[in-house]
Amino acid sequence: MNLFIPGLKLSQLFYEEVVSKLIQCPHAAALIGEGSEVLGYDQPRSTDHSWGPRLQIFVSTAEVEKVSMRVDSGLPDSFMGYPVRFFSWQNGTVQHHVHVTTLEDWLVSQLRIHGRGPLTPQQWLSLPQQHLLQFTAGAVFHDDAGELSRMRGQLGWYPQDIWLWMLASQWHLIGNLQPLIGRTAEAGDFRGSVLIACTLVRRMMEMCFLQERTYWPYPKWFGAAFSRLGAAPTVGPVLDGILAAADSGKRGQAVNQVLIQLAERHNALGITLEIPPQIGDFQVGINGAVRPYPVLNAGSYVEACRKAIADSAIARLVPIGAIDQLTHADDALINFTSWPERLNDVYAQELNSPAGSE
């Protein structure tokens, strides 16, 4: 059995010792895109499929065919004990995985982005975080022109107004759910109360990613990625208590503990007016009704975020969230359907139509 080498390191060595010698023109080399090794989570178990020495080589259009031929003919059968040619699920054949292409073609095929200019608001809102993470994670081994690194920097995080609107949406999603813990428990629906609490745990973890300007990955690595956040040491144990609590009252108290921390972290960002966190009975908002379910003043954070948005078209959008907040999109949806493009069109319509806003 081969000694396990993390995929990023294996691919870097593969480039430096083998592939770089086959390329005789300006280029960029990287390992980005799909794969647990791109995110730094690969383990020996990961080597059972789609894993091995691999990378992308970005060249000009005029050089793609020539470089591809040199790579095809010059690669060895194995590298550091790992086969260089292994099964590709994309086309069902055994082949090497040194992908020679242009940056433009890669952006179109993997991110559905045409061109290298700034993205529109609707593009940002309809781009799955998993795709953004796959492009900005991994590693660049070489970059003659600097364009790959520049684009990775450009897509490193959302523009301020988009970020603020996503924060507003996340506070809205949390605020809508929180009183339901108490209501379901009051109705005798233990399972429903637990389910609401578990959903809130997910929403609050997502808020931590947003507050720390970090894209969240797909479910397999969501918890592992959360553990790397600055909030994890203090927020994580309270979240664990929510998941383990058998009593709805204790669950609700723990949820408020986390939300107060998130509210304080929000204020520390300094991106909106400071809003003191307050816990009080749930204000229904109809007929002056008040229900005895202790909740955070999440709505105040929604409004603070929206008031801080400079672009009026973004500020007036109903805070339902970007694609991942709206759908929690899985692999099939983001990779094998046109739904991201359709959502792009819907967001564009909402941004351009006051009738579709609040």
C-alpha positions in Angstrom: 0.0 0.0 0.0 1.3 3.5 -0.9 2.0 5.9 1.9 -0.8 8.5 1.8 0.1 11.9 0.6 -2.5 14.7 0.7 -3.7 15.3 -2.8 -2.7 19.0 -3.0 0.9 18.1 -2.1 0.9 15.1 -4.5 -0.3 17.3 -7.3 2.2 20.1 -6.5 5.1 17.6 -6.6 3.7 16.1 -9.8 3.7 19.5 -11.4 7.1 20.5 -10.2 8.9 17.2 -11.0 7.0 16.1 -14.2 4.4 18.3 -15.8 6.3 21.6 -15.7 9.1 20.1 -17.8 6.5 19.3 -20.6 5.2 22.9 -21.0 7.3 25.3 -23.1 5.1 28.4 -23.0 3.7 30.9 -20.5 1.0 29.2 -18.4 -0.7 28.8 -15.0 -0.9 25.5 -13.1 -3.2 24.7 -10.3 -5.4 22.1 -8.6 -8.9 23.6 -8.3 -12.4 22.4 -9.0 -14.0 19.2 -7.6 -12.5 16.9 -5.1 -12.0 16.6 -1.4 -8.3 17.2 -1.8 -9.0 20.7 -3.3 -10.6 21.6 0.0 -7.9 19.9 2.1 -10.2 17.2 3.5 -8.9 14.1 1.7 -8.0 11.0 3.7 -6.8 7.5 2.7 -10.5 6.7 2.1 -10.6 9.4 -0.6 -8.2 7.5 -2.8 -10.9 4.9 -3.8 -12.2 7.1 -6.7 -11.3 10.2 -8.7 -8.1 10.7 -6.8 -4.4 10.8 -7.8 -1.8 13.1 -9.3 -3.8 15.6 -11.3 -4.0 19.3 -12.0 -5.1 22.0 -14.5 -2.8 23.8 -16.9 -4.1 27.1 -18.3 -2.5 28.4 -21.6 -3.6 30.6 -24.5 -6.0 29.2 -27.0 -3.2 28.9 -29.6 -1.2 26.6 -27.2 -3.9 24.2 -26.0 -3.4 21.6 -28.7 0.4 21.7 -28.7 0.7 21.5 -24.9 -2.0 18.8 -24.7 0.0 16.6 -27.1 3.3 17.1 -25.2 1.5 16.2 -21.9 -0.2 13.2 -23.5 3.0 11.8 -24.8 5.3 12.8 -21.9 3.6 11.6 -18.8 4.9 8.5 -16.9 2.6 5.6 -16.0 2.9 6.3 -12.3 4.1 9.0 -9.9 5.2 8.3 -6.3 3.5 4.9 -6.5 0.2 6.3 -7.7 -1.1 5.6 -11.2 -1.1 8.7 -13.4 -4.0 7.4 -15.5 -7.2 6.4 -13.6 -10.9 6.2 -14.2 -12.7 9.4 -15.2 -16.4 9.4 -14.2 -17.0 12.3 -16.6 -16.4 10.2 -19.7 -16.1 6.6 -18.3 -12.6 6.0 -19.5 -9.1 5.5 -17.9 -7.0 8.6 -18.7 -4.5 11.0 -17.2 -6.0 14.0 -15.4 -3.8 16.9 -16.5 -6.4 19.1 -18.0 -5.0 21.6 -20.5 -7.4 24.4 -21.3 -7.8 28.2 -21.3 -8.9 30.1 -18.2 -12.0 31.3 -20.1 -13.1 27.8 -21.1 -12.7 26.6 -17.5 -14.7 29.4 -16.1 -17.5 28.7 -18.6 -17.5 24.9 -18.1 -17.1 24.9 -14.3 -18.7 28.2 -13.1 -20.8 29.2 -16.1 -19.1 32.5 -16.1 -18.4 34.2 -19.4 -15.5 36.6 -19.4 -13.2 37.9 -16.7 -15.0 41.1 -15.7 -16.8 41.9 -12.5 -19.9 39.8 -11.9 -23.4 41.3 -11.8 -25.5 41.2 -8.6 -27.6 38.4 -10.1 -24.6 36.4 -11.0 -23.3 36.6 -7.4 -26.7 35.6 -6.0 -27.1 32.6 -8.3 -23.5 31.2 -8.1 -23.4 28.2 -5.7 -20.9 28.6 -2.9 -19.6 25.2 -3.6 -18.5 26.4 -7.1 -17.0 29.6 -5.7 -15.2 27.5 -3.1 -13.9 25.0 -5.7 -12.3 27.9 -7.6 -10.9 29.9 -4.7 -9.7 26.9 -2.6 -7.0 24.4 -3.8 -3.6 25.8 -4.8 -1.9 27.7 -7.6 1.5 26.2 -8.4 2.6 28.6 -11.1 1.0 31.7 -12.7 3.1 33.5 -15.3 0.5 36.2 -16.3 -1.1 36.4 -12.8 -4.6 36.2 -14.3 -5.7 33.0 -12.5 -4.6 34.5 -9.2 -6.4 37.7 -10.0 -9.6 36.0 -10.8 -9.4 33.9 -7.6 -9.0 37.1 -5.7 -11.9 38.7 -7.5 -14.2 35.8 -6.6 -12.8 35.4 -3.1 -15.8 36.9 -1.4 -19.1 38.7 -2.1 -19.2 42.4 -2.8 -20.3 44.4 0.3 -23.9 45.0 -0.8 -24.4 41.4 -1.7 -22.9 40.3 1.6 -25.1 42.6 3.6 -28.2 41.3 1.8 -27.2 37.7 2.5 -26.6 38.6 6.1 -30.1 40.2 6.2 -31.6 37.1 4.6 -29.8 34.8 7.1 -31.1 36.8 10.1 -34.6 36.7 8.5 -34.4 32.9 8.1 -33.3 32.5 11.7 -35.9 34.9 13.0 -38.7 33.1 11.2 -37.8 29.8 12.7 -36.9 30.6 16.3 -40.4 31.0 17.8 -41.5 27.7 16.3 -39.3 25.8 18.9 -41.6 27.0 21.6 -44.8 26.7 19.6 -44.3 23.1 18.5 -43.3 22.1 22.0 -46.4 23.8 23.4 -48.5 21.8 20.9 -47.0 18.6 22.1 -45.0 18.0 18.9 -41.7 16.9 20.4 -40.3 15.7 17.1 -41.3 18.9 15.3 -39.6 21.0 18.0 -36.4 19.0 17.7 -36.5 19.3 13.9 -36.9 23.1 14.1 -34.0 23.3 16.6 -31.8 21.2 14.3 -32.7 23.4 11.3 -31.7 26.4 13.4 -28.4 24.8 14.2 -27.7 24.6 10.5 -28.8 28.2 9.9 -26.7 29.5 12.8 -23.6 27.6 11.5 -24.2 29.2 8.1 -24.3 32.6 9.8 -20.9 31.9 11.2 -19.6 31.3 7.7 -21.1 34.5 6.4 -19.8 36.5 9.3 -16.3 35.2 8.7 -16.4 35.7 5.0 -16.0 32.1 4.2 -17.8 30.0 1.6 -19.4 26.9 3.0 -19.0 23.5 1.3 -21.5 20.8 0.5 -22.8 18.7 3.4 -20.1 16.1 3.6 -17.5 18.7 4.7 -19.8 21.3 6.2 -19.2 20.3 9.8 -15.5 19.9 9.2 -15.3 23.3 7.6 -17.2 24.9 10.5 -14.7 23.5 12.9 -12.0 25.6 11.2 -13.9 28.8 11.8 -13.0 31.3 14.5 -16.5 30.9 16.1 -16.2 27.2 16.5 -14.5 27.0 19.9 -17.2 29.1 21.6 -20.3 28.5 19.4 -19.7 24.8 18.7 -20.1 23.4 22.2 -23.4 25.3 22.6 -24.6 23.9 19.3 -23.7 20.4 20.5 -25.9 21.1 23.5 -28.9 22.0 21.3 -28.5 18.8 19.3 -28.3 16.7 22.5 -31.0 18.4 24.6 -34.1 16.3 25.4 -36.0 19.3 26.8 -37.5 22.0 24.6 -36.8 24.7 27.3 -33.1 23.9 27.4 -33.0 23.8 23.6 -34.5 27.2 23.4 -32.2 28.6 26.0 -29.1 27.2 24.2 -30.4 28.7 20.9 -30.6 32.1 22.5 -27.1 31.7 23.9 -25.8 31.1 20.3 -27.8 33.9 18.9 -26.5 36.4 21.4 -23.0 35.4 20.4 -23.9 35.8 16.7 -25.4 39.2 17.4 -22.3 40.3 19.2 -20.1 39.0 16.4 -22.3 40.9 14.0 -21.8 44.2 15.9 -18.0 43.5 16.0 -18.0 43.5 12.2 -18.8 47.2 12.2 -20.7 47.0 8.9 -24.1 48.3 10.2 -25.4 50.4 13.0 -24.8 48.6 16.3 -27.9 46.7 17.5 -27.9 45.6 21.2 -29.0 41.9 21.3 -32.2 41.5 23.3 -34.2 38.5 24.3 -38.0 38.9 24.7 -41.3 37.3 24.1 -42.2 36.7 20.5 -44.1 39.6 18.9 -46.5 38.1 16.4 -47.0 41.3 14.5 -50.7 40.9 14.1 -53.4 42.3 16.4 -50.6 43.1 19.0 -50.3 39.4 19.8 -47.5 38.4 22.0 -46.5 34.8 22.7 -44.3 33.6 25.6 -41.5 32.2 23.5 -38.2 33.9 24.3 -36.5 35.0 21.0 -33.8 37.3 19.8 -34.6 40.6 18.2 -33.5 39.2 14.8 -35.6 41.5 12.8 -33.6 44.5 14.0 -30.5 42.9 12.4 -32.4 42.3 9.2 -33.3 46.0 9.0 -29.8 47.2 10.0 -28.2 45.2 7.2 -30.7 46.4 4.6 -30.2 50.0 5.6 -26.5 49.7 5.2 -26.8 48.5 1.6 -25.8 51.3 -0.9 -27.5 49.8 -4.0 -31.2 50.5 -3.6 -32.2 47.7 -6.0 -30.4 45.2 -3.8 -31.7 46.8 -0.6 -35.4 46.5 -1.6 -35.2 42.8 -2.4 -37.2 40.6 -0.1 -34.5 38.9 2.1 -35.1 35.3 0.9 -31.4 34.6 0.3 -29.0 33.7 -2.4 -29.1 30.3 -4.1 -27.6 28.3 -1.2 -29.8 30.0 1.4 -32.9 29.6 -0.8 -32.4 26.0 -1.9 -29.4 24.3 -0.1 -28.5 23.1 -3.6 -27.0 19.7 -4.0 -24.7 18.3 -6.6 -27.4 17.4 -9.1 -29.0 20.8 -9.0 -25.8 22.9 -9.4 -24.0 20.7 -11.8 -26.5 18.9 -14.0 -29.5 21.4 -14.3 -30.1 24.9 -15.6 -31.6 26.0 -12.3 -28.6 28.3 -11.4 -29.1 30.1 -14.8 -32.8 30.3 -14.2 -32.3 31.8 -10.8 -29.9 34.3 -12.3 -32.7 35.4 -14.6 -35.2 35.6 -11.7 -32.8 37.6 -9.5 -32.3 40.0 -12.5 -36.0 40.4 -12.9 -36.4 41.2 -9.2 -33.5 43.6 -9.2 -35.0 45.5 -12.2 -38.6 45.4 -11.2 -39.9 47.5 -8.2 -43.1 45.5 -8.5 -41.3 42.4 -7.4 -39.8 44.0 -4.3 -41.2 45.0 -0.9 
